[in-house]
C-alpha cells in the first residue's frame, strides 16, 4: 500500500512543476516581446529626430511634423 502512495505522490509532483515551467516561460517571452517593442519605438523616434531638417521655412517644418506622426 505504501508503494502505491509513494508512486502516486511522485507522479502528482511532476504536473505542477511542468505547469510552473510553462507559465514562467510564457511570462518571460511576453516580457522580452514588450521590451523589444519598447526599444524599437525608441529607435524609431531617434531616427525621426535625425531625419529632421534644420531649415526654418514653413514647408520644412510641416514636413518634419508629418514625419514624426
Residue frames as qw, qx, qy, qz and C-alpha x, y, z in Angstrom:
[[0.000, 0.885, 0.466, 0.000, 0.00, 0.00, 0.00],
 [0.311, -0.783, 0.102, 0.528, 2.86, 2.40, 0.77],
 [0.432, -0.085, 0.590, 0.677, 4.40, 1.73, -2.63],
 [0.197, 0.651, 0.635, 0.367, 1.22, 2.81, -4.39],
 [0.174, -0.937, -0.238, 0.185, 1.00, 6.03, -2.35],
 [0.434, -0.573, 0.312, 0.621, 4.67, 6.88, -2.99],
 [0.384, 0.172, 0.649, 0.634, 4.30, 6.37, -6.75],
 [0.084, 0.798, 0.547, 0.240, 1.16, 8.50, -6.97],
 [0.288, -0.881, -0.066, 0.370, 2.79, 11.28, -4.95],
 [0.437, -0.329, 0.464, 0.697, 5.80, 11.31, -7.31],
 [0.264, 0.430, 0.677, 0.535, 3.51, 11.45, -10.35],
 [0.082, -0.894, -0.440, 0.003, 1.43, 14.25, -8.81],
 [0.386, -0.721, 0.088, 0.569, 4.56, 16.34, -8.18],
 [0.442, 0.009, 0.544, 0.713, 5.53, 16.37, -11.88],
 [0.169, 0.716, 0.603, 0.309, 2.34, 18.05, -13.15],
 [0.173, -0.956, -0.170, 0.166, 2.59, 21.27, -11.13],
 [0.500, -0.502, 0.358, 0.608, 6.31, 21.50, -11.91],
 [0.386, 0.251, 0.628, 0.627, 5.70, 21.32, -15.66],
 [0.030, 0.855, 0.490, 0.165, 2.84, 23.81, -15.36],
 [0.348, -0.851, 0.003, 0.394, 5.06, 26.24, -13.45],
 [0.483, -0.242, 0.490, 0.684, 7.81, 25.95, -16.04],
 [0.273, 0.530, 0.628, 0.500, 5.35, 26.66, -18.85],
 [0.120, -0.933, -0.339, 0.025, 3.89, 29.70, -17.04],
 [0.431, -0.704, 0.189, 0.532, 7.35, 31.12, -16.29],
 [0.461, 0.030, 0.586, 0.665, 8.40, 30.61, -19.92],
 [0.161, 0.726, 0.566, 0.356, 5.29, 32.37, -21.28],
 [0.243, -0.936, -0.158, 0.201, 5.73, 35.31, -18.89],
 [0.499, -0.491, 0.351, 0.622, 9.43, 35.60, -19.81],
 [0.388, 0.268, 0.618, 0.629, 8.71, 35.55, -23.54],
 [0.016, 0.870, 0.465, 0.164, 5.98, 38.16, -23.09],
 [0.372, -0.839, 0.025, 0.397, 8.37, 40.39, -21.19],
 [0.485, -0.221, 0.500, 0.683, 11.02, 40.06, -23.89],
 [0.283, 0.574, 0.622, 0.451, 8.43, 40.91, -26.55],
 [0.105, -0.950, -0.293, -0.009, 7.32, 44.10, -24.80],
 [0.476, -0.675, 0.214, 0.521, 10.92, 45.10, -24.04],
 [0.460, 0.053, 0.578, 0.672, 11.92, 44.64, -27.70],
 [0.143, 0.764, 0.545, 0.315, 8.84, 46.62, -28.76],
 [0.278, -0.921, -0.114, 0.249, 9.79, 49.47, -26.42],
 [0.491, -0.446, 0.399, 0.633, 13.36, 49.55, -27.76],
 [0.390, 0.367, 0.637, 0.555, 12.04, 49.55, -31.33],
 [0.012, 0.910, 0.401, 0.105, 9.81, 52.56, -30.61],
 [0.378, -0.811, 0.114, 0.432, 12.73, 54.47, -29.08],
 [0.502, -0.141, 0.553, 0.650, 14.89, 53.70, -32.11],
 [0.275, 0.630, 0.597, 0.413, 12.17, 54.89, -34.49],
 [0.141, -0.960, -0.214, 0.112, 11.81, 58.16, -32.57],
 [0.460, -0.615, 0.322, 0.555, 15.57, 58.71, -32.68],
 [0.458, 0.171, 0.631, 0.603, 15.61, 58.03, -36.43],
 [0.131, 0.836, 0.486, 0.220, 12.79, 60.55, -36.95],
 [0.288, -0.905, 0.003, 0.313, 14.68, 63.17, -34.98],
 [0.504, -0.361, 0.489, 0.614, 17.85, 62.55, -37.00],
 [0.380, 0.389, 0.665, 0.512, 15.92, 62.86, -40.27],
 [0.050, 0.914, 0.358, -0.184, 14.52, 66.30, -39.50],
 [0.533, 0.515, 0.096, 0.664, 15.93, 69.26, -41.32],
 [0.372, -0.415, -0.315, 0.768, 17.41, 72.33, -39.66],
 [0.092, 0.353, 0.376, 0.852, 15.58, 74.66, -42.07],
 [0.052, 0.304, 0.513, -0.801, 13.32, 77.37, -40.67],
 [0.330, 0.017, -0.378, -0.865, 10.91, 77.77, -43.57],
 [0.668, -0.020, 0.328, -0.667, 7.28, 76.73, -43.11],
 [0.841, 0.268, -0.356, -0.308, 7.34, 73.91, -45.67],
 [0.462, 0.339, -0.770, 0.281, 10.29, 72.18, -44.00],
 [0.258, -0.190, 0.655, -0.684, 8.69, 72.44, -40.57],
 [0.791, 0.098, 0.089, -0.597, 5.45, 70.91, -41.85],
 [0.771, 0.315, -0.546, -0.090, 7.37, 68.02, -43.47],
 [0.193, 0.317, -0.792, 0.484, 9.23, 67.38, -40.22],
 [0.505, -0.087, 0.482, -0.711, 5.96, 67.28, -38.31],
 [0.856, 0.199, -0.184, -0.440, 4.45, 64.81, -40.79],
 [0.576, 0.350, -0.726, 0.135, 7.46, 62.50, -40.35],
 [0.073, -0.256, 0.746, -0.610, 7.03, 62.37, -36.58],
 [0.699, 0.016, 0.273, -0.661, 3.40, 61.25, -36.79]]
